[in-house]
């Protein structure tokens, strides 16, 4: 069944939501944005499996998004799941169940592919006049880093040190510093413009005084390491209920916000970055941009 010409759709299934975006041209002005809340962090068992209720929630969200996409003229959105499903012990079973119940083939991105797409999004946002880019993405399960001077990055890496992973695993600040410095020792990004492409960076920038998100994506925002070093220990010393009342910290991310700040601080320190500019686009927008241009084959990797 053919979709409406010129439209592209991506369904991003993360820990906290399943977000469908339909665009015609630029992701800056979506034709449709359809979001279903998920709390897959609560559905994870101690042995890293997604429980029955979590699977049912994903199926319901995918079914709702698929119906919305069809109404928008895109019958086959590119549906991908991030690390919360990718790294689950029963990931194959979850994706097979979603396919069986909804008819939608949800795929997963390897961490390096997430890094590449975040770079594609940042390059499109800032343009080639920005020069070489160093793109940082602190997610729930993993951290992605990409760097380069061209349309595609020359360096992509992914590490299992996301905010949710660090919260559940109890990784301390000293260990974060050591591991990130070791992993990034071979990266030469001198002269690269540092860009943060994730909710973690957006929320930390807001906490540190950046303008609120409702003022729109075109407002320039940045996160300074000096501010982050002040806020990181304060967040670590607060209960999640108090963090949730702070500017920029959403209620459902409050539990892992202290770990997110610690990871972001360690990442910036390891890369000797005093400031990171905030990019409102990331992996989802990178995939939308590629589908809008090439019109279909997204190149995602199916979990076998």
N, C-alpha and C positions, 0 to 999 in steps of 0.2 A: 504494500500500500504506500503510495507516494505521499510525501509530506508537502507542505506549502513551500514553494521555491524561495530560497534566500533566508530561510529560518533554520536556526540550529538550537538544539536543546541538550542540556546536561543535567543529570540528576546526581547530586553529590550526597552520598550516605555517610555521615560521620557519626561521632559518638552522641552528639546532642541534637542533631536534626537530620532530616532528609530534605534537601533543598533543590528544587527544580527551578532552573532558569532557562527561559526561552528568549532568544535574541534574533533580531533581524538587522545584521550589520554589527554594530559595536555593543559589547557587554555593558557599556556605560548607560545605555537606555534600554533595559529589558522590556520585551513585550509582555512577559509574564514572570512573576516570582512567586513560587508556591512552596511553602515551608511547613513541614510536619515535625513537631517536637519528638525527640527520642531521648531516652536516658539509658543508653547501652552500658554506661559505666556501672549502673545498678544491676544490670543483667549479667555481668561477668562473674563467674564463679572463681573460687580460689585456684582452680586448675586451669584458668584462662579459657573457659568455655562460655559461649553465649547461651543462656538458658532459654527454656521454651517461651517464656513471656517476651523475651527480647526478640526472638525469631518472629513471633507473631506480630510484634510492633513494627519490625522492619517490613514484613509482608504487607501490612495495612498501609504503611507509608508509601511503599513502592506502588501499590495498587492505586492509591489516591493520586500520586504524581503522574502515573501513566495515563489515567483518565484526563487529568488536567492538560497534559501534553497533547493528547489527541484532539481535545477541544481547541487548542491553540494551533492546530494544523501540523503538528510534528508527532507522527505515530510511533517513532522509534528513537526516543532520546538515548544518548549515551549515558548509561547508568554505571557509576563506579563507587566502590566502597573504600574508605581509607583504613588506617592501621587498626582501628578497633575491631573490624571484621577480618582484615587481612592477617593479623597476628593471632587471632583466636585459635585455640587448639582444634576447634570443630569448624573452621572456616569453610571447608569444602561442603560439609553437610548443610551449613547455613545457606550458602549460595545455591545449592541444589534444591533446597526446600523453597527458597524464594522463587526460583525459576519454575518449580512445579506449581506453586500456588498462584503466581501472578503472570506467568508467561514472559517475564522480563529477565533478560540475561544480564545480571549484575556482575561486573568484572572488578578486578583489583589492580591497583597501580603499584608496582615496586617502588620503594622509596626513592631510588634514583630517577624514576620517571616523574614522580611528584616534584622533585627538585628541578628537573628540566622544564616542566610545565609552569612552575612558579617563575622561573627565569623568563620564559616566553611572555608571561603576563607582565612582569616588571619591565621587560624591554619594550613592550608595546606601550606601557603606561608612560615611561620616562623618555622613550625615543632614543635614537642613536646619538643625539647631541649630548646625552648624559655621559657618554664615554663608557669605559669598562664598568660592569656591575658586579657586585658581590651580594647575592640574594640569600637571605636567611629566613627560615620558616620553622618556628617552634610549634609543633602540633601536640596532640594529646599523647600519641604513642611514640612518635619519632621526631627527630630534628633533621631538616634538610638544608643543605648548603649547595649553592651553585654559583659559578663565576664564569665570566667571559667578556669578550669585546664585540661579538658578532650577534647574529640573529639567534643562534643556538649557543649554549654554554660549552666551554671547553673543559669544565670541571663540574661533576655532580657527585654528591655523597649523601648518605642517609645513616643516621645513628639512632639506636633504640633508647633515646634519652628525652622523650617528650614529657610534658607536664604530668599526664596521667601515669605514665610508666615510672617516673621518679617518685610521685606521691605513693604509689602502691609498693614500690620497691625499697623505699627509704634510703635512696642514694643521697649522701650528704654533700655539702658544698665543696669540700676539699676533693672528694672523689670526682665530682662533676668537672672541676677545674682540671684535674689531672687527665681524665679521659678525653676531654675535648681538646686540650692542648696536644695530646699525643695523636689523636685522630687527624687534626688539622695541621700538623707540623709540616707536611709537604705542600701546602697550599701557599702559593705566592700571589697575593691579591693586593700588593702595594699599588696605590693609585686608583684602586677600584672604588666606586661609589657604593656605600653600604646601604642596603634596602631591606626592610623587614616586611614580610608578606604573610602575616597570620593574625588571627584574633588575639593571640597572646601579646604580640607587639602592639596591636591597636589598643588593647585595653590598658597595657602598661603605659603607653604614651598618654592616654586620657587621664590615668591616675596621676601622672606627673605634670599635668597642666595643659595638654594638647586640647584643641577645640573638640566639642562633642560630635559624635557621628551624625546626628540629625542635621548638622550644618552642611552635609554633603561631602562627596569624595574629592572634590576639587580643592578643598582647604588643605594647605600644606601642614603636615604633622611630622613630628620627630620624637625620638626617645633618646635621651642623653644618659650615658653610663653613670655620670655623677648623681643624677636623680634616682636612677635605678638602685645604686648602692645605698641610698638613703631608705628607699622603700622596701627593698628586699628583706632586711631583718625585721622591719615592722610588720610586714605581711606574715612572716614566719611565726611571729609572736602573737598573732591574733587568731581567734576561732573563726571558722568559715562563716558563721552567722554575722560576724562583725565586718569581715572582708566584703560580704555581699552588699553592704551599705555604702561602700566607698565609690567614688566616681569611676566609671568605666568597668567595674568588676560585676559581671552579671551573676545572678543568684546561682545558676546551674554550673558555672565555672569557678565559683568561689573556693570550693574544696581543693582544687588543684592550682589555684592562682599563685600561691606562695612558691610552689615548685616551678611554675612557669617563669616567675621572676628570677628564681635562682638559676635556671637554665639559660635564660636570656642574658643575665649578667655574666655567667661563665663563658658563654659564646662570644659576647662582645669583648670580654677581656682576653680570651684566647686569640682573637683576631686583631687585637689592639685597636678597637674602634671606640672612639669617644661618643659617637652619635650614629644613629641609624634612622634614615628617613622612612616614613611609613608609606607603603604602597597598598591601596585598597583592593588590588587584584592579586589572586594567587592561583593555585592549581586549577580550580574550577574555571576561572576566566581564561587561563591558558588553553585549556581544552576547548572552550567555546570559541576562542579565536581561531584555533586550528580547524575546527569543524566548519566554521563559517567560511573559511578560506578554501579548504580542500573539499568540503561538502560530503563528509560521511565517515570514511575509514579512520577511526580514532586511534588505532594501534595499541589499544589497551591489552593487557596480558590477562588471559583467563586462568583462574585457578583450576588446575587439572585434577 
